[in-house]
Amino acid sequence: MNSGPGRVFSSCVLAVLCSVFCLCVAAFLVNLVPFDTDVSVLAASSAVKPEEFRPEPAERLVYLIVLCAGPVLLYAFYALWRRYFERAPRDPLAAKMPGLAAGLGIFWTAAALLSSYRLSLTGAASWAAGIALACWVALPRARAARDGLGRIAVAAGRIIAPLLVLAVFLHGLFTPANTRETFCWTIHFPAVFHSVWEVFNGRVLLHDFANQYGLYPHFLAPLFKLTGLSVLKFTAVMSGLAAGSYLLLFAVVRREIADRTRLYWSFALAVFLHYFWGKLSFDEVYFQYVPLRLLFPALGLWLAQRWCYAPAARNHAFATAVCCAGMLWNIDSGLVVFCAWLLTLGFVRFSSDQPARALKLFGADIGFCACSLGLVFAGYAGAIRLGYGAWPDFSRLFSYHSFYYGSGYYMLPMRVLDLWNVPALLYAGGLMHSVVVLRRDARYSPSAAVVFMLSVLGAGLFSYYQGRSHIYNLYSVSWPAWLLAGIYLDRLLRLAPEFPGGAGALEWARGAALACFFSVAGLLLVNAGVIAAGAVEKLAFSGYDGTVVSQAGFIGANAAPGEKIQIFSYRQSVLELLSGRRSAKRFPALVETVRRADYDALADALCCPEISGVFIDLETVGYVPDNEKIVARTRRCRTLKACDRGLCLFK
């Protein structure tokens, strides 16, 4: 007779297969629907090229269906197959499931990896070495050597893990004299710095203008009021928050992974894959995700874990307050972490209590979270009103999201078989384990709640990649998957073959997991020198690009303090900070100016008679067609006086 664990495992595998099949059928049917993707009206009101609008209504609907129906299907199919095996306990299908699952998982993962990459010689060598090392570890006669290797691995992990966090901090530090990547320095950095500079000078987000990356400038404003604001101070704060986010994630996995070797190396590999892997081919500082979209998910996850292990009222209240505040810091990730926390509360209640009591407790949780959210938003609005004299307009909180995600601006489609399949499988595994716990076929533990929250977080944050399906965005959103992979590996290596036919499949699964683990570790070690160089080179060497410093000097020499001027440049905020001059009229960052009405208002300001001088950075006008039209209009209403490093003064 098949044992209980065998039937549970078989039911899980079949539930996943059946759910994937049903979702694939749903995706096929959705793609048959003729969606209206006419963007002519929207394109006419925007300042970007019409061909840059790529609406994805079918893909977005499929993602939402998977997100909502996936867990329900897992639960339904698991219950169905569980009853089947209880009625037919001698069914040979259960005995074959472990081998089928191991083979299917290895095949699926390999197919996703091979479809995503053309392996370099270094990558191929790392994977070959990882597979060979995994085979060697499996040999019985290698036990003594394994023990010695384990001691070395612990020592190395204790050194490498903190060094990677230090490298994250150092990598984000720079000054205007230490910049090289023109596009990143011109586009990506001003997109996060401009709103901080404006708030530092008394502007109010959601009143004077909206900011697509959230209200984090108001959170940081008190600190910069004490320390002053400069590019180096700003990057130091951002880098400190990035390093702090990873330390919070380390605190989470430290409680979940018992073995010290696997703990340090799993964390190190998660940081490597999330932060450094993409930067090996395109090195840039992208604060838009780390720390802006990582800080509150990491903090919320850590606080949720504390409550799961110590369910005191103060831990519950603190986690709820932080998850609510995360929606103000950055609505993209904040909304996801708030929903993940609420769902985790429901999971804990229904897994550890009787249904009637669980429903009562979860209802109280929903009410408490809703009230907390209202209080946090009201408190924020009151603080802004007292500090700045204006009320924020929360209706503008999603203004950029409707333009980008809703209308398809700058979006890219997903491929069916790609690297994203790997984190998706890891999330499915976490949700499947949660279903087993909910069905009381496995004992509830705080660790199960952490796995559930990581799976929900990963599935929700995946929307960032679903919209713009660029490989670098996948690196950004997949950090929950890499943490889950470390937790799974630790449990897999401690798992006993408790079901018939499971021993061989378990060894195959362990071998495949260790091969991936060793291969990624090899990639980390091979690229350690590149990572170290990228961490120190920005501050160790200066003079990469003196353009912005020279331009700021040009503005300072040609504009008196208090004179009404206007700066038309993507680096406007940095030029104002360095020159000690401010533009007379305030607009969103040029990189965030995507609506034609904003461009028309800006063009009017450049020709306004009350403005004595206009500084136009001709090097940055080519990114958007309307920039050149604004320059041409300015030439008609003003006279060119002087230029320096591409920055020209018009009077």
N, C-alpha and C positions, 0 to 999 in steps of 0.2 A: 504494500500500500504506500502510496506517495505520502511523504511527510508534509506537515503544514508549511514550512518554508518553501518547499518545492512548488506547492500549489500557489502560494502567494507570488513567488517570482514568475511563474508561468503566466499567471493572470496579469501581472504588470507588463510583461513583454507583449502579450497579445493586446492588452488595452492600448499600449502606445502604438502598435502597428495599426490597429483598427481606427484609432483616432487620427493618425496621420493620413490614412486612406480617405476617411470622410472629409477631412479638411482639404485634401488635394482635390476631391470631387467638388467641394464648395468653391475652391479657387477657380477651377475650370468653368463652373457655371457662372461665377461672377464676371469672368473675363468675356463671356458671351454677351453680356449686357452692353448695349451701345450707350456709353456715358457721353454727356455733352461736355466737350473740352474746349469750347470756343472761348478764347481769352482776348478777343479783339477789343471789347469794351474796357477790360482791365488794363490791357496794354496801352490803350489810348490815354489812360489817366496816370500812367507810370512813366518813369524816366529811364527805363531799361529797355533793351531790345525785345521785341515780341517773341523771337525765337528762344529767349531764355526762360520763358514760361513753359514748364513741362508738367502739367497737372497729372496726378496719379490717383484718380478716384477709385479705380478698380483695385490697385495695389493697396491703397489705404484701407479700403473696405475689407479686403482679405485679411490684412493685419488685425483690424478690429474684431473680425470674426474669430480669428485664431485666439486673440487675447481673451475674448469673452467666452467662446464656446469650447476652447481647448480644455480647460480644467473640468468643465461639465462632462465632456465626452470621456475624458480619462476616468472620471468617477463612475460614469454609467457603464462603460465597457469593463472596467475592473470588477464592478459588482456583478455583471453578467457572467464573466469568465470565472469568477470566484464561485458562484453558484453552480456553474457547470462542473468544475472539478470536484466540488463537494458531492454532486450527484453521481459522478463517474470517477471515483478515486483511483481506479486502476488504468486510467487513460494514459497510454504511452506518450502522449503529447507533452505532458509535464516533464518527463525525463529528458526530452529532446530540447526543451526551451533554453537551458543554460548555454549549450553549444550554439544554438541558433542565434541567441542574443549576442554572444561574444563575437561570432563571425560577422553578423550583420553590423554591429557597432564598429568593428575594425574596418570593414569594407566601406561603410558610409563615411567614416572619418577620413580614410585614405583618399576616397574619391573627392571629397570636399577640398582637401589640401592640394591634391594634384591639379584640380581644376582652377585653383586660385593662384598658383605660383609656378614659375619656371625656376627651379632650384638652381642657385649658383653652385660653384664648386665647393665653396665653404659650407653652404647649407647642406648640400648632399653629403659632404664628409661628416658633418655633425650628426645628421640622421643615421648614417651608416654606423658611426661610432656608438651612438645611443642604442641602436638595435643590438649591436654586438655586445655592448656592456650589459644590456638586459638579459641576453642569452647566457652570458658568463655568470651573472648573479644567480641564475636559476640552477647552476651546476651544484650538486651536493658537495663536491670536494673543494669548493671555493669558500666554504664557511669561514675558515680562519682569516682568509684574505678579506672577506666581506666585513668582518668585525673591525679590522684595521682601517679599511676604507671608510667605514661608518664613523670612526673617531675623527678621521681627517675631515670628513664631510661636515660634521657638527662644528668643528673649529672654523672651517672655511665659511659655513653659513652664518655663523655669529659675526664674522667680519664683513662678508659681502652684503648682507641685508642692510645694516646701518649705513654702509658706504653708498649704496644705491639711493637711500633716502637723502643723504648728504648731496649726492650728485643731482638729485631732483632740485634741491634748494639752490645749488650753485648754477645750475643750467639756466634758471630763469632770471638771474641777476645781470643787469647791464645798464649802461648809461647811453646818452645820445652819441658819445664818441666810440662806443663799442659795438655798433650795429653793422651788420653786413647784408643780410637778406633784404633787398630793397622792397619787395612785395610785402613781406611780413611786417617790416618796419613801417611801411606806408599805409597798409590796409588793416592788418590784424591788430596791431598794437593800439592805434588810435581808436579802434572800435570799442575797446574796453577802457581806455584811459580818458577819452573825451568827457564822458559823463561824470567821472570822478573829479576831473578838473572843474567842470561846471558846478557841481554840487559844492565843491570846496569854495567856490566863489559866490555861493548863495542861491544858485538855481535850484528848482524843485522838479524832480522827476514826476511824470504823470500830471504836471501842471504846465511847466514851460515847454517840455517836450517828453516823448517816450523814449525808453531805452530797451533795445531788444534783448539785452542780456540780464535784465532784472533790476532790482532796486538796491543792489549791493553797495553803490556809492554812498547811500545814506547810512548804511551800517558802518562803513569805513570812515566817514566824515569826522566823527569825534576824535579818532586816532590821529588823522592828518592835521586836525586843528591843533593838536598838542605838538606834533613832530614837525609840521610843515610838510609840503608836498614837493617832491622832485621825482624824476624818472627813476633814479636809483632807489629812493624810499618806497615808491610804489611797487617796483619789481621785487624789492626785499619783502614787502608784506605779502604780495601774491605768492612768492616762492615759499615763504614761511607757512602760509595756509596750505599750499600744495604738500609740503613735507608733513605738516600736521595731519592732513587728511590720510596720508599713507600710514602714519603712526596709529591713527584710529583704526584703520583696517587691520593693522598688525595686532592690535589689542583684541579685535574680533576673532581672528583665526587662532590666536594664541590660546583662546579658551576652547576651541573646537578641535585642534590638532594636538594630540598628546605627545607624539614623538618629536623630539627637538630637531632632529635632522630634517624631517619632512616639514616641520614648521618653518624654519628659517629659509629653506630652499624654496618651498611653495610660495612664501611671501616674496622672496627675491624675484622669482620667475614671474609672479603676478605684476610686480612693479616694472620689470623689464618689458613684458609684453604690452602692458598698458601705456607706459610713458615713453620708453626708449626705442621699442622695436620699429615704429614708424619713422622715428627721427634718424635712424641709421641711413635711410634713403633720402629723407628730406628734413633737414634739421631746422626747426623753428620753435619759437616760444609761442605757444597757443594757450593763453590764459582763459580763453573762452570755455574750455572744458576743465582743465586743471589749473586753478582750483574752483572756478566759478560753478561748474556743474558737478563737482565731486565732493565739495566740503560738506554740505548738508546731508546728502545720502550717506556719507561715511559717518558723520556725527549721529544721524538718526538711527542708523544700523547699530552703532555701538550702544546708544542709549536703549534701544529696543532689546538688545541682547541682555543688558543689565536688568531690565524689568523681567525678561523671561526667566533668568536665573534667580532673581530676587524680586518677586512681584509685590513690592511695597507701593503704597499710594503715591509717595513722592517721586519714585522712579517712573511711574505711569504718567504723572502730571508733567514731569520735566521732559520726557520723551515726546509727549503730545505737543507741548509748547514749542519745542525745537522743530518738530516736523511742520507745525503751522508757520513758524517764522521762515522756514526754508522756502515756502511759496513766495514770500516777499523778496528774499535774497535772489532767487532765480526761479521763475515760474516753471520752466521746462522740467528740471529735475525735482523741484520742490513739490509739484503736484504729484509726481510719481512716488516720492518717498512718503508723502502724506497718505496716499491711497494704500501703499504697501504696509504702512504701520496700521492702518485701520483694518485691512484684511488679515494681518498677522494677529491682531487682537481677536478677530473672529475665529481664526484657526486655533489659537490657544484655548479659547472658551469652549469650542465644540469638540476639541480633542481631549480635554481634561475634565469636563463636567458633563452631567446628564443634560439631555437636549433642552428640557424646560428651563433649568437653571442657566444653561449656556445662553439661551435666547434672551433671558432677562438681563444677564450681565453684558452681553454684546449690545443690546439696545441701550443700556446705560453708557457703554463706551461710545456708541455713535452720538448720543446726545452730548456727552462730555467733549468729544472732539469737535462737534459742530459749534458748541458754545465757545470753546477755546479758540477756534479759527476766527469767529466773529470778534472775540476780545482782542486777539492779536492784531487783526486788521484795524479795529477801532483804535487800539492803543498806538499803532503806527501812525494812523491819520492824525490823532491828537498830538503826538510828538512833533510831527512835521508842521502842523498848524502853529504850535507854540514856538518851534525853533525857527521857522522860515516865513510864517505869516500867510501860508496858503494851504488849501486843502488838496490832497492828491485826488486825481480822477481815476478811480480803479477801472473804469470802463476802457481805458487805454492800455490796460495791462497786456492784452492779447493783440494789440494792433499790428505788431510785426509778424506774429504767428499766423494770422489770417492771410497775410501777404505771402509769406514764404511757404509754410506747410499747407495752408488751405488752397492757395492759388497755384502752387507748383513752381514758384520762382526759384531757379537755380537747383531744381531737384534732379536726381538721377535714379533710374530704375534699378531694381534688384535682379540678380541672376538667380535662377532656380537652384542650381548646384554651385555653391560657393563656400567660402570660409565661414560665412555666418551660420551654416548648418551646424558647426561644432558647438558654439555657445547655445544654439537653440536646443540641441540634444541634451546639453548639460542642464538647461532650465527644465526641459521635459522630465528629466530624471528626478530633479528636485521636487517638482509638482507631483510626480507619480509616487514618490516616497511619502509626500504629505497626504495623498489620498489613502494610502495604506494605513497611516496613523489615524486619519479621520474615521476610517472603517474599523478601527480598533484591532486590526490584524498585526499591528506593531505598537509597542508601548510608547506613549507620548513622553517626550523629554524636551527640555529647553533647546537642546541642539536641533531637534526637528523643527522647532519654530524659527530658528536662525536660518536653516536651509530653506524653509518656505519663504522667508522674507527676502533672502538673496535671490531666489528664483523669480519672485514677483518683481523685485527691483530690476533685475536684468531684463525681464520681458517688457516692462514698462519703459525703461530707458532705451530699449531697442528702437523706439519710434524715431529717435534722432538719426539712426542709420537708415531706417525704412524710407524716410523722406529723401535725404540725399545719400544715396548708397555708394559712397566713396570709401575705399578701403581704410583710409585714415580715420574716418568716422566710426568704422567698425572697431578699430583698435580702441577708440575712446569709450565706447559704450559697453565693452565686453568685460570690464573688470569684475563684475559679480561672477561671471562664468569661470574666470581663472581662480578666484577664491574658492568657488564650489569644486573645481577640479582638484585643488589641494586637499580639501576636506574629503572628497570621494576617494582619493588615492590613499589617504591615511586609513580610512575605514576598509577599503578593499584589501590592503595589506594585513589588516588585523582580522579579516573575515574568515570564518571557518566554513568549509564545504558541508553545509548542514542538509543538503538535499541530494537525492540520488542522481548520479550522473553529473554532479556539479563540480567535482574535484578537477577534472581535466579542463572544463570551461573556465573555472576560476583561475587556474594557472595561466591559461591563454590570456585572460583579461588582465591579470597582474603583469604578465610579460609585456603586453601591448601598452599598458599604462606606464610602466617603468621605461619602456623604450621612448615614449613621448617625453616623459619627464627628463630622462638623461639627454635626449636630443636638444630640447630647449635649453637645458643647463649648459650644454656644449656651445650653443649659439651665444648665450650670455658670456661665457668665458672667452670665446673667440673675439667678441666685440667689446670686451671690457676696456681695452685701450682707447677705442673710439669714443666710448661713453665717458671715460675720464677726461679725454681731450675736449669733448664738447662741453663738459661741466666747467672747465677752468679757462677756456680760451677767451671767452667774452671779456673777462676782467683782467686776464693776464696780458692781453695785447690790446692796444688802443689804436685809434686812427684809422679804423676800417672805412668809416664814412663820415667825413666832416661837413657834409652838405647841410644838415639841419642846424648845426652850430653856426656855420657861416651865414645861413639865411636868417637866423635869429639876430645875429649881429647887424645884418643889413636892415632889418626892421627897426632895431633899436636906434640905429644911426639916422634913419629917415622918418621917424615918427616921434613927436614929443610926448612925454608922459601926459596922459589924459586926452590926447588928441583923438578925435573920432576917426577910426580907421576900420577897415574890414580885411580879413585875411581869408583868401580862398585857396585852401590847401587841405589835403587829407591829413596832414600833420599839424593842423591849425592849433590844437590844444598844446602840443609840445612847443610850437613856435611862440605862442603866447607866454607860456611858462618861462622859456629861456630868454625872451626879449623883454619881459616885464611890461608888455603892452596887451591890451584886450580889444577884441572886436566890438564895435559899437552895437551891432545887432546880433542876437543869439539864435542859433539854429542847431539842429541835431548834427552829429558828426557827419562829414561829407560822405563817408562810406555808408552811413545809415540813411542818407537822403535818397529815397527811391521813388517818391511820389512827385508827379509833375508839378503839383501845386506848390510843394516845398521849393522846387527848383525855380519856379516863376517868382516866388517871394524872394529867393536869394538873388536872382538876377535883378530884381527891382532894387534891392538893397545896394548892390554894387554900383548902380547908377544914381543912387539917392544923393541930392545936392548937399545934404547936411554932413555927409561923409567926405572928409578931405582927401583921403588917400586909400587906394585899394591895392593890396599885395596879392598877386596871383602866382601860384606855383605852377609854372608851365610843364614841369616834369610829371605832374600827377593829374593832368587834365584828360589824359587819353583813356582812362578806365571806363568812363560813361560818355556816350555821344553828346548828351546835353552839356557836359563840361565845356566842350569846344564851342558850342553855341553861346554859352555864357561869356566866354573869353571874347568871342567875336562881337557880342553886344557891348561889352565893356570897352573894347577898342573904339567903338563908334561914339561912345559918350564921354570918354576920357582920353588923355594923352599919355603915352608911354614916356616915363622919365628916366628910369635906370633899372638895371638887372644885375643879379648876382646869384650864381649857382642855380639858374633856372627860375628864381623868384624875381618877379618884375613889379615895379611900382608904377601905378597909374594914378594920375592926378586929374 
